[in-house]
Amino acid sequence: MNRVYFFMVMCFIADWYTYQAVKTTFSNKWIHRVYLLISALIAAYLVVGFSNFDGRNGQNHHTLIVLGLFLLVYVPKMLIGLFLFLEDISRLFIGGVNRVRSKKDPKYIPSRRKFISQATLAIAAIPFSSFIYGMMKGRFNYRVIQQPIYFADLPSEFDGFKILQLSDIHFGSFDNPEKIQYGIDLINQQEFDLLVFTGDLVNNFAKEGKDWVEMFANIKSAPFGKFSILGNHDYGEYTEWTSETDKQRNFKDIQALHPKMGFQLLNNERAKITKGTSSLHIVGVENWGKGRFSKKGDLNKASEGLSPDDFKILLSHDPSHWELESREHPRNFQLTLSGHTHGMQFGIEIPGYFKWSPVQYVYKHWAGLYKEMGKYIYVNRGFGYHAYPGRVGIWPEITLIELKKRG
């Protein structure tokens, strides 16, 4: 509760500083009044929205709107508050110096500089417009990323083998069939031998798939099959259940969605892919994540009977599993495919040159390809979205991985 009060105080301070910037920049009092009215209405809507959150319903379209509006309004305001707070420190310092020099001057603290307020409002407009774009366009700005990966021990007959990876669909966040169909059409335009999905089909409930399963079932078949695993959201852990029976029924219903879309769900299991006289193994584990996340993944069970020399592709939703367990596993998982992070749906990427997101301070491996100890992990940025109903800079991803034999 103390954290809630602290958070509310911080929001109030951000509101107050933003009002100071508006007053300093605009002399028209009607602008001040309109700003106060709009701010009060938004604040009231957010308070009611957060107060009425029902844990039994989990995250739904209404909570997405509430959280999206909060980020849209208060991230820019907190940025304004930070700049004007720094200006206040400068004003107080200058005022202290002036007070020492001239004790007779009652106006020893300088007024706010209009230029600073104008510049702060202009800077805050950048995240404001970015969040709007992210919600209107960015969440559907699908990108196909082609990623060749080279292996010395890849069976020769799999040289050029193409795997299409999807991750983090999150049915419960979708609201635009036309845009989702565009993403599926983009998938169907690709040429691939195998299709994998690396977890988080829903936000909480199997019923979220009602309007979308048939659409995703229309993804074209792959010559060597479609395989999937579960993510942390697929266990129904982020909602309140009236009984354990209801929770388990929901979990079974979520798993039942996978074959309806043509996927073979691998729960700590593996599948053998044969091409000519050679083979590779798709190893799929249940969710395993660091910290508070469940650790249901069982590498030993999933890879039982395999040797270190067998070529293996591990499907594991959370990339922290690779860092903390699978990377150094004695059975030697040459390639791991993960998702989970979404790249936080916010960041800056210049392909091949620069990549940054706040999520990198939580996850070492958060987007794209990484190589350590002779092993690879590819972290998909996610097809859908969750919590914030948009994407800024980190776009929804369809990954086309090509396995290459290193000579």
C-alpha positions, -999 to +999 in steps of 0.1 A: +000+000+000+029+024+008+042+019-028+007+028-042+007+061-022+043+068-033+033+062-069+003+085-066+024+112-051+049+109-079+020+113-104+007+143-086+041+159-087+044+152-124+010+168-129+020+198-109+052+204-128+035+199-162+009+226-152+038+249-143+053+243-178+019+251-194+015+283-173+050+295-182+046+288-219+011+300-224-003+333-210-039+326-220-058+314-188-083+295-209-055+272-220-046+267-183-082+259-175-087+235-204-054+217-194-066+214-158-100+200-169-085+174-193-059+164-167-086+160-140-108+139-163-079+116-173-067+112-137-103+103-126-107+078-154-073+062-145-082+060-108-115+044-116-099+020-141-072+008-118-096+006-088-120-016-107-094-041-119-108-075-112-082-102-108-107-129-118-109-114-153-071-110-158-059-085-184-085-076-209-091-048-235-103-024-208-071-028-188-050-025-219-067+009-226-062+020-190-025+011-190-020+025-225-035+058-215-015+060-183+018+055-203+007+079-230+000+107-204+023+101-175+056+091-191+058+126-209+046+143-177+073+126-156+099+136-181+086+172-178+087+169-141+123+157-141+135+186-163+117+213-143+129+197-110+164+201-122+156+237-132+142+243-097+175+231-082+193+256-104+169+283-094+174+277-057+211+276-061+211+309-080+186+323-055+209+313-026+238+331-042+217+362-049+205+362-013+240+362+001+250+390-023+219+412-018+198+406+013+176+436+004+162+421-028+130+402-020+130+385-054+163+367-051+150+334-066+147+338-104+115+330-122+110+300-144+125+305-178+100+303-206+125+287-229+131+258-205+094+252-203+089+254-240+119+230-246+106+206-220+071+204-236+087+199-270+109+171-257+079+155-239+060+155-272+084+129-286+074+100-262+038+112-264+036+110-301+056+077-301+032+061-277+002+072-299+020+058-330+028+026-311-009+020-302-023+030-336+003+016-360+033+001-343+016-030-328+008-042-363+041-031-379+051-067-386+087-074-397+102-105-413+137-110-400+159-134-419+186-149-398+212-174-411+230-193-384+262-214-391+271-247-374+301-269-379+281-300-368+249-294-387+241-326-408+249-318-444+214-326-456+200-298-434+222-272-450+197-244-460+169-258-438+145-229-430+126-226-397+099-200-392+096-189-356+066-172-340+064-163-303+041-145-278+009-143-297-013-132-267-048-138-282-064-118-253-048-086-265-061-087-301-089-065-313-083-060-351-089-090-373-079-072-405-045-063-391-039-098-376-049-113-410-022-091-426+004-106-403-008-141-411-007-134-448+029-122-443+037-155-426+022-175-455+043-156-480+075-170-465+091-203-477+099-225-447+105-262-439+094-261-403+073-238-381+078-234-344+059-213-318+077-205-286+050-198-261+024-174-246-006-182-268-030-163-244-029-138-216-048-159-192-078-178-206-084-204-233-116-185-243-094-157-256-087-179-286-123-181-297-121-155-324-086-162-335-078-200-336-094-205-370-075-176-384-042-190-372-051-225-383-049-211-418-012-206-416+001-229-443+015-263-435+052-269-432+068-299-449+085-310-417+057-300-393+046-274-368+057-276-332+049-254-301+056-250-264+039-232-235+049-198-221+045-184-186+010-169-195-004-202-207-006-216-171-032-191-159-010-178-132-019-141-136-056-143-125-076-153-095-094-186-097-125-197-077-111-232-076-081-252-086-104-274-108-113-243-129-076-234-133-067-269-144-096-271-168-085-238-183-050-251-187-061-282-205-083-261-228-053-239-236-032-269-245-061-281-267-059-250-288-025-260-302-036-290-322-066-270-335-041-247-351-020-276-365+007-275-339+022-305-320+026-293-284+059-304-268+056-306-230+091-317-220+091-338-251+110-341-284+104-349-320+128-363-346+130-346-380+145-368-407+158-356-441+174-383-463+197-402-441+202-374-415+181-362-386+178-334-361+157-332-329+132-306-318+133-305-280+104-286-264+102-278-227+076-262-205+082-228-191+114-222-171+123-187-159+144-170-134+130-153-103+092-156-097+085-175-130+077-212-129+104-238-135+084-266-151+109-272-179+127-305-176+157-307-200+167-342-189+132-356-195+128-338-228+161-349-242+163-384-228+182-408-250+199-381-270+237-378-271+258-346-272+266-353-309+229-353-319+219-320-335+192-304-313+170-273-315+156-264-281+123-246-278+123-228-244+101-197-239+122-177-214+157-169-225+170-169-189+166-207-191+195-207-216+217-184-195+211-203-163+207-240-173+205-251-209+236-233-223+259-255-203+238-287-203+260-317-210+237-329-238+248-299-259+218-279-272+233-263-303+204-238-309+178-225-285+147-205-297+130-183-272+107-153-268+091-139-236+108-105-234+088-087-263+119-064-263+096-046-238+077-034-269+098-002-266+132+007-276+155+018-304+169-005-331+191+003-361+196-032-375+232-043-376+244-012-357+225-004-325+199-020-302+186-007-269+156-013-247+150-010-210+144-047-209+181-053-214+187-043-177+165-073-167+174-098-195+209-102-209+196-119-240+164-101-250+162-097-288+179-113-318+208-137-320+235-144-293+264-168-293+282-180-262+303-210-255+298-222-290+260-223-286+233-200-301+201-185-288+176-165-308+151-144-289+120-135-309+105-101-302+070-115-303+041-114-327+016-099-304+016-075-275+008-074-238+002-048-210+010-018-232-012-020-262+014-009-287+050-011-299+075+016-303+108+009-320+107-029-312+083-042-339+063-074-339+084-101-354+082-131-378+116-148-378+129-169-407+160-188-395+182-206-421+205-233-408+238-233-426+266-258-427+300-241-419+327-256-440 
